[in-house]
């Protein structure tokens, strides 16, 4: 475990510190002190081993009422159970391609029935326009008749196999599913549709199965590559982002409104690149209806940003809360997380003190926000390149994943880690 002596705080007007040499070792972390704010401990919950043990964990984590973690890596869906100072990983499902899917990048969520639901980038059956399959939506449930064992896999049901261009979406990427009050599931597919620019889809439970419908298909000028999760408001409107497309080809923020049995898209913001960022990574929504998101690059300091969208007098207003200093792939590329006090938590894929990403907090302070650099990854045993949404437990500890680093014996760049910051 590493004492977070690297913890440092900056006001909104300051940029995040520049990248230092990536040759610095993990042991140097405890020697670098920059305005320590409070005692925090970084620990590795699990190091992936590659192959059947999983690698490249990019999907978002979730936590159940017992404090167990669930997530996805390149070839598995897994459960992590904490027992004292140790954690046990249970592979719930291993993906080898074919009808049951491959590459579950988007993480899993609990559905209304208590089962785990997720997506895979590839695999499936019946599609003729996707090499390796167009991806699937799946459901995982434990086998009630199987003996209790950490090696007992869960049962998988293919909820829906995507058919791809031109009539259906394909390749659901980093977005987790979202369920409405009726039990219907909503998500995004990065490609497919008539313009092959991605779709927003709905899966409706029907007669023991599921019926898929494409709510909206993007064509480029109205957005392209909707790769992340959606959010709803109280009226049933859907909000999301596209990584590309729009007026400037740097992505859009959009709203889908139900109208006469269909859906109408409204572009809330076209990203401009150097002025306000590029490649947005989805929204979260607070209790007042404000939307918060990130861009992966560009912006005033070329490292992406955190932004807010607020609704007033019939108009959505865009405001940058913090600009990151970096360059290509230095900025945040995951959904944000907000606690009950309104503090925002996130990660940057690159950048930070060592160039391998960071964990940060933005805290509201009057009309501005205070930025805190919580942790900087070294690409050593701690991991590097974090790109999953963070999870907070009831004590305020932070959990997340790093897509590389950790155990290098099974993967050239390291197989990735699940980590915890105790606060």
Secondary structure, DSSP 8 states (H G I E B T S, - for coil): -EE-TT-EEEETTS-------TT--GGGGGG--SS--S--EEEEEEE--SGGG-----S--EE-TTS-EEEE-SSEEEEEEEETTEEEEEEEEE--SGGG-B--TT-EEE-TTS-EEEEESB--SS-SSSTT---EEEEEE--TTS-S-TT---EEEEEEE---TTTSEE---S---EE-TTS-EEEEESEETTTTS-EEEEEEEETTEEEEEEEEE--BTTBB---S--EE-TTS-EEEEESBBSTTSB-EEEEEEEETTEEEEEEEEE--BTTTBEEEEEEEE-TTS-EEEEEEEBSTTEEEEEEEEEEETTEEEEEEEEEEE--TT-S--S--EE-TTS-EEEEESSBSSSSB-EEEEEEEETTEEEEEEEEE--SBTTBB---S--EE-TT--EEEEESB-S--SSSTT---EEEEEE-
